[in-house]
Amino acid sequence: MSTTKPEEPLKEEEGCFAVTCERKYYHRGGSFVKRNLRPKEYRTGARGLVVPRLAKERLRNEAESLRYIRQHTDIPVPAVYSDFEDDDAYYLVTEYVEGVNMADLSDEQKVVVRQELEGYLAKLKTLRSNRIGGPSGIVIPPYRVMRQTKRDDWDLRASAHEEYVFCHNDLSQHNVLVDPETLRITGIVDWEYAGFYPAHFEMPFYTRIGPSVALKDEVDDSVELLALLESKAEDAVEESTG
């Protein structure tokens, strides 16, 4: 007979409106808060205990990416009020952005939103660097790449030129908030995987409903992107030992 205690439900504090296997989300007044789960809060899935990868680092990267975008562009992103670590959880506190998901609009409405969105993507491509990774130096590969490897530590060789452009890397329709009356974008959210990468890392997942991974009959570029990052890492090792 098993003596394992049943998993207790996560406590939902005041203002908490959603819990996933990686995050807790809160809405308090004009603020939106998300934090990683503490180890004692980890959940059990079909394959056992779910241990989120780079949970704190992704939130730090998002905070720095939001600050960078607001400083260098007029792209609508939430203002960062605070980010900090407390009791083994990293908190990101931002402005709460009103709007509906692009995914909830009609196809005709999405055409209008897409035009504005692609204008913002063009502005992102004007932000350049000679190093792969986020504004603070954290390298968080796109989720579709992370699924292909267990590697989380990326020491990548810098380029001689500013050949990398700023990418969101998780730009699904659910991460684009829109005013349903004017069809203007009120906020682009979830910048956890953002940073400077080769331009082709930014796949147009916003053109259809679904997650930021290749769906059936779509081209899956994740192995190719992983190979590129691994080659950059090998170059860095050779440079340091040469």
C-alpha positions in Angstrom: 0.0 0.0 0.0 1.4 3.4 -1.0 2.2 5.8 1.8 2.7 8.8 -0.5 0.6 11.8 0.5 -1.7 13.2 -2.1 -0.6 16.4 -3.7 -2.0 19.4 -2.0 -3.5 22.2 -4.1 -1.5 25.3 -4.3 -2.7 28.1 -2.1 -4.2 30.9 -4.1 -3.4 34.2 -2.3 -5.6 37.2 -2.7 -5.3 38.5 -6.3 -4.0 35.2 -7.7 -6.1 34.4 -10.8 -4.0 31.6 -12.4 -1.5 28.8 -11.5 0.5 26.7 -13.9 3.2 24.1 -13.5 5.7 27.0 -13.6 4.1 30.2 -12.5 1.6 32.0 -10.3 -0.2 35.0 -11.7 -1.8 37.9 -9.8 -3.8 41.0 -10.7 -3.9 43.7 -8.0 -5.3 47.1 -8.9 -3.3 48.4 -11.8 -0.5 45.9 -11.3 0.2 42.5 -12.9 2.5 40.1 -11.0 4.0 36.8 -12.0 6.4 34.7 -10.1 8.0 31.3 -10.4 6.9 28.4 -8.2 9.1 27.7 -5.1 10.5 24.1 -5.0 8.0 23.1 -2.3 5.3 24.1 -4.8 6.4 22.1 -7.8 3.7 20.0 -9.4 3.6 16.4 -10.5 2.6 15.7 -14.1 2.3 12.6 -16.2 6.1 12.2 -16.4 6.7 12.9 -12.7 7.8 16.0 -10.9 7.8 19.1 -13.1 11.0 21.2 -12.4 10.7 24.5 -14.4 13.9 25.3 -16.3 15.5 28.7 -15.9 12.4 29.9 -14.1 14.1 32.8 -12.3 16.4 33.7 -15.2 13.5 34.0 -17.6 11.7 36.5 -15.4 14.9 38.5 -15.0 15.3 38.5 -18.7 11.8 39.6 -19.3 12.2 42.5 -16.8 15.3 43.7 -18.6 13.8 43.3 -22.0 10.7 45.3 -21.1 12.9 48.1 -19.8 15.1 48.0 -22.9 12.2 48.1 -25.3 10.5 51.0 -23.5 13.8 53.0 -23.4 14.6 52.5 -27.1 11.2 52.3 -28.9 7.6 53.3 -28.7 6.4 49.7 -28.9 3.6 49.2 -26.4 4.8 47.0 -23.6 4.0 47.0 -19.9 6.0 49.3 -17.6 8.1 47.4 -15.1 7.3 48.5 -11.6 9.7 46.2 -9.8 11.4 42.8 -10.0 13.0 41.0 -7.1 13.7 37.7 -5.4 12.1 36.7 -2.1 12.1 33.3 -0.4 13.3 31.4 -3.5 10.7 33.0 -5.8 11.4 35.7 -8.4 8.7 38.3 -8.8 8.0 40.5 -11.8 5.6 43.4 -11.1 4.4 45.3 -14.2 1.7 47.5 -15.3 -1.6 45.7 -15.9 -2.5 46.1 -19.6 -6.2 46.1 -20.6 -7.2 44.4 -23.8 -8.3 41.2 -25.5 -6.1 38.6 -27.0 -5.5 38.9 -30.7 -6.6 35.3 -30.8 -10.2 36.3 -29.8 -10.6 38.6 -32.8 -12.2 37.8 -36.1 -10.0 37.1 -39.1 -10.9 40.5 -40.6 -9.9 42.3 -37.4 -6.6 40.3 -37.2 -5.6 41.7 -40.6 -5.7 45.2 -39.1 -3.8 44.2 -36.0 -1.2 42.3 -38.0 -0.3 45.4 -40.0 0.4 47.4 -36.8 2.3 44.4 -35.2 4.6 44.0 -38.2 5.4 47.6 -38.0 6.6 47.0 -34.4 8.6 44.0 -35.5 10.4 46.2 -38.1 11.3 48.6 -35.3 12.7 45.7 -33.2 15.0 44.7 -36.1 16.6 48.2 -35.8 17.9 47.2 -32.4 21.2 45.4 -32.9 24.0 43.8 -31.0 27.1 41.8 -31.6 26.2 39.3 -28.8 23.4 36.7 -28.7 21.1 37.0 -25.6 19.1 39.4 -23.6 20.0 43.1 -22.8 21.6 42.0 -19.5 23.6 39.2 -21.1 21.2 36.3 -20.1 20.8 33.8 -22.9 17.4 32.2 -22.9 16.9 30.4 -26.2 13.4 30.3 -27.7 11.1 27.6 -26.1 11.1 25.6 -29.3 14.9 25.3 -29.0 15.0 24.6 -25.3 12.7 21.6 -26.0 15.5 20.1 -28.1 18.3 20.2 -25.4 18.9 19.9 -21.7 21.6 22.6 -21.9 20.9 25.8 -20.0 24.3 27.4 -19.8 25.3 29.3 -23.0 28.6 31.0 -23.2 28.6 32.3 -26.8 31.2 34.0 -28.8 30.6 37.6 -29.8 30.5 38.6 -33.4 32.7 41.1 -35.0 29.6 42.9 -36.2 26.2 43.9 -34.8 24.5 41.2 -36.8 21.9 40.2 -34.3 18.5 41.9 -34.0 16.1 42.0 -31.1 13.5 39.2 -31.2 10.5 38.5 -29.0 10.8 34.7 -29.7 7.3 33.9 -28.3 5.1 36.1 -30.4 1.8 34.1 -30.5 -1.6 35.7 -30.8 -2.1 35.2 -27.1 0.8 37.6 -26.3 -0.7 40.5 -28.3 -3.3 42.5 -26.4 -5.7 44.7 -28.4 -8.4 47.3 -27.8 -11.5 45.6 -29.3 -13.0 48.9 -30.2 -10.1 50.6 -32.0 -8.2 47.5 -32.9 -5.0 49.2 -31.7 -2.5 47.1 -29.9 -2.5 48.0 -26.2 0.5 45.7 -25.2 2.8 43.0 -26.4 3.6 40.8 -23.4 5.6 37.7 -22.3 9.1 38.6 -23.2 10.8 35.8 -21.2 12.6 34.4 -24.3 13.5 37.8 -25.8 16.9 39.0 -26.8 19.3 39.6 -29.7 19.4 36.7 -32.2 19.7 36.1 -35.9 16.6 37.6 -37.5 15.2 34.2 -38.6 14.7 33.2 -34.9 11.6 35.4 -34.9 9.0 33.1 -36.5 5.6 34.7 -37.3 3.6 32.5 -34.9 1.1 35.4 -34.7 -0.3 34.6 -38.1 -2.3 31.7 -36.7 -3.7 30.5 -33.4 -1.5 28.3 -31.3 1.7 28.1 -29.4 5.2 29.3 -30.5 6.2 25.9 -31.8 5.8 24.2 -35.2 2.4 22.7 -35.6 1.4 19.9 -38.0 2.6 20.5 -41.5 4.6 23.6 -40.4 8.4 23.7 -40.9 10.2 22.9 -37.6 13.4 25.0 -37.4 14.3 24.1 -33.8 17.0 21.6 -34.6 18.6 24.1 -37.0 18.5 26.9 -34.5 20.0 24.7 -31.8 22.9 23.7 -34.1 23.6 27.3 -34.7 23.8 28.1 -30.9 25.9 25.0 -30.3 28.4 26.1 -33.0 28.7 29.5 -31.4 29.3 27.9 -28.1 32.0 25.7 -29.6 33.6 28.8 -31.2 33.7 30.4 -27.7 35.5 27.4 -26.2 38.0 27.3 -29.0 38.7 31.0 -28.6 39.2 30.7 -24.8 41.5 27.7 -25.1 43.4 28.8 -28.2 
